Amino acid sequence: MAVPQQFPRLGVSACVFRGAEVLLIQRAKPPLAGVWSLPGGHVEPGEAVLDAAARELREETGVEASLSHLVGLYDMIRHDAEGRLTVHYAIACYAGPWTAGEATAGGDALSVRWADPAQLGGMAFTPHVREAIARAKLLLTL
């Protein structure tokens, strides 16, 4: 007998700035394949949330950052065609400046890029990304 998934699950993301540009990844795996996002993923059992954000950032981009600000806690909730809950993540987003590493796609990232937040029009994003970027800019006084 399959064990039912417990929801919500805890996830993390990292909103990293190098100068005025923010680091973005393009997701490689369905159902979000091709959609742009902040680097991030699951918090492993026994792992501190901030450590998870730094690990996911490193795994997906090869970049390191001083993640010093909690941007917010964002929900990602999905239902199937019958209305059953299929996904519920509470995602803790942290922000900080880039400190090291060349951005290269790894892990769940199809591609990575540094982008000017003022020029993100027309890009498809996972939920709350634009909001998190705007809030991170304020917190980091950029």
N, C-alpha and C positions, 0 to 999 in steps of 0.2 A: 504494500500500500504506500502510495507516494505521500510524503510529508507536505502539508500545505505550506506555501510561502507565507512568511510573516511580513506584514507591511506596517508602517513604512520602513524602508531600509535607509541607511545613512550613506550619503555620498559627499564628495568634496569637489571643488573646482578652484582654479587659481587664475586670478586676473592680474597678469604681469605686464608692467610697462617698462619699455626701454626708451627713455626720453618721452616723447609724446605719443609713441606707438604702442598698441596693445598686442599681445601674442594671442593668436587664434589658431585653432586646429579644425580641420575638416574631418568629420567622423567617417570611419571606414566600414563599420558594421551596421547591418539593419537593426532596427527600423530607422535609424538616423543617418544612414550612409549618404554622404555628399553634403550634409548639413554642417554649417559652421558652429563652433562652440568654443567655450573656454576649456583648457586642458583640465581633466579631472576624471574621477571614477569612484569606485567603492572604497569604503573604509574597511580594512580587514579586522577580524576579531582580535582584540588586545592592542590595536594600533591607535595611537592618539590622533585626533582629527587633523591637527596641523601637520603632523608627520605624514599622514596620508596625502594631504594636499601637495606637500613637497615631493613625495614619492611619485605620485601620478604625474606631476609636472615633469619630473626627470624622465620617467618612462616614456611619456608621449612626445616629448619635445627635446630632451637632452639639455634643457635649460634649468638653471638654478635661480632662485629669487629670495629676497628677504620678505617673506609673507608675514607682514606685521599688523594688518588690519582685517577684522571680520567685516566683510561687505554686507552680508545678510544670509538668511536661511530661506531657500527657495524650494517650492514643491514641484515635482514632476509627477503628474498623475495621468494614467492612461486606462481606458476601458476597452474591452473587445466589442464586437458587433452586438452581442447580447447584453451589454452593459456591465459585464463582470470586470472587476478590478484586475488588471494585468500587471501594472507597474505603479508603485508609489515610492518615490525617493524624496527624502528631505536632504537638500544639498547645501552644505556649508561652504560659502564662497569666501576665500581670503584674497587679499590684494597686497602687492608690494612691488618694489623695483627689481628689475633684472640684475643679477650679480655675476653670472658666468654662463658659459655654454653657447654653442651655435645651435640655432633652432633647426632640428631635423625631425621628420616624421618617424615615430616609433609607436609601439603598442597598438592602441586603437585608432591612431591618427593616420588618415590617408595622406594629408599634407598639412603643412604649417605655414604661417605667414605673420609678419609684423604689419599692422595696419593702423592708419590714422582713424581714430574713432569718428571723426567728422565725415569720413568717406566710406561708410558701411552700407549705404543705400543699395538696394537690389540684392544683397546677400541674404540667403536663407539661414536663420539661426535657430538653435534650440531655444525653448522658452526662457525668458528672463535675462538673456545674455546682454541685450542692449541696456536694460535697467541696471544690471550689475556693473557694466563698464562705466556708465554715467556716475553711479554712486562711488565706485572706486576712484574715479578721477577727483571727485570732491574730497574723499577721505585722504587721498595722497597729495591734495592741493596741486594738481596738474593743470 
